[in-house]
Amino acid sequence: MSQQAVAEKSGIHAQSIGKIERGHTTVLKAKTKRGLAYALDVPEAHLEAAAKGVNSGNYGRSDSGNYGR
């Protein structure tokens, strides 16, 4: 999914998505976590772990997806 697509689906500015991807933002506000979790279909806890560089294991919400593998 492109940064623009994530931005549109999450309601977060595309520049902010880029900063998060590049590691320039490591503390996520609650609204940002909710939006990203929704857009990426992952639990908010995974986003916290990823921002801190921690492996949160199998985090997919869907049984059909291979998230985190």
TIGU-924756 format. One line per field, with one value per residue (C-alpha): residue number from 1; residue in one letter; z, y, x. Coordinates in nm, 3 decimals. Layout:
residues N
k	[NUM | ...]
r	[A | ...]
pz	[Z | ...]
py	[Y | ...]
px	[X | ...]
END
This chain:
residues 69
k	[1 | 2 | 3 | 4 | 5 | 6 | 7 | 8 | 9 | 10 | 11 | 12 | 13 | 14 | 15 | 16 | 17 | 18 | 19 | 20 | 21 | 22 | 23 | 24 | 25 | 26 | 27 | 28 | 29 | 30 | 31 | 32 | 33 | 34 | 35 | 36 | 37 | 38 | 39 | 40 | 41 | 42 | 43 | 44 | 45 | 46 | 47 | 48 | 49 | 50 | 51 | 52 | 53 | 54 | 55 | 56 | 57 | 58 | 59 | 60 | 61 | 62 | 63 | 64 | 65 | 66 | 67 | 68 | 69]
r	[M | S | Q | Q | A | V | A | E | K | S | G | I | H | A | Q | S | I | G | K | I | E | R | G | H | T | T | V | L | K | A | K | T | K | R | G | L | A | Y | A | L | D | V | P | E | A | H | L | E | A | A | A | K | G | V | N | S | G | N | Y | G | R | S | D | S | G | N | Y | G | R]
pz	[0.000 | -0.088 | 0.164 | -0.007 | 0.022 | 0.391 | 0.447 | 0.283 | 0.465 | 0.805 | 0.790 | 0.856 | 0.641 | 0.391 | 0.522 | 0.869 | 0.726 | 0.567 | 0.895 | 1.074 | 0.804 | 0.823 | 1.202 | 1.257 | 1.464 | 1.732 | 1.969 | 1.814 | 1.935 | 2.007 | 1.699 | 1.480 | 1.619 | 1.565 | 1.208 | 1.115 | 1.282 | 1.082 | 0.753 | 0.790 | 0.958 | 1.252 | 1.628 | 1.783 | 2.009 | 1.702 | 1.600 | 1.945 | 1.928 | 1.576 | 1.672 | 1.954 | 1.733 | 1.917 | 1.739 | 1.836 | 1.666 | 1.464 | 1.468 | 1.180 | 1.249 | 0.966 | 0.962 | 0.587 | 0.602 | 0.660 | 0.858 | 1.036 | 0.858]
py	[0.000 | 0.343 | 0.620 | 0.818 | 0.529 | 0.482 | 0.856 | 0.866 | 0.560 | 0.661 | 1.032 | 1.113 | 1.351 | 1.173 | 1.360 | 1.219 | 0.867 | 0.922 | 1.045 | 0.737 | 0.505 | 0.671 | 0.646 | 1.022 | 0.973 | 0.705 | 0.817 | 0.790 | 0.988 | 0.789 | 0.927 | 0.836 | 0.482 | 0.431 | 0.560 | 0.354 | 0.042 | 0.078 | 0.154 | -0.131 | -0.376 | -0.441 | -0.403 | -0.075 | -0.271 | -0.383 | -0.022 | 0.061 | -0.237 | -0.149 | 0.213 | 0.088 | -0.171 | -0.467 | -0.778 | -0.826 | -1.165 | -1.272 | -0.967 | -1.021 | -0.977 | -1.200 | -1.575 | -1.557 | -1.306 | -1.375 | -1.061 | -1.045 | -1.342]
px	[0.000 | 0.140 | 0.197 | -0.078 | -0.324 | -0.240 | -0.276 | -0.617 | -0.750 | -0.608 | -0.685 | -0.319 | -0.114 | 0.114 | 0.420 | 0.349 | 0.330 | 0.672 | 0.822 | 0.690 | 0.830 | 1.172 | 1.181 | 1.167 | 0.851 | 0.868 | 0.592 | 0.247 | -0.053 | -0.369 | -0.548 | -0.250 | -0.236 | -0.608 | -0.591 | -0.288 | -0.423 | -0.744 | -0.568 | -0.317 | -0.557 | -0.325 | -0.375 | -0.261 | -0.025 | 0.170 | 0.225 | 0.361 | 0.598 | 0.711 | 0.775 | 0.998 | 1.172 | 1.020 | 0.892 | 0.528 | 0.495 | 0.193 | -0.029 | -0.270 | -0.640 | -0.742 | -0.692 | -0.636 | -0.348 | 0.019 | 0.091 | 0.423 | 0.573]
END
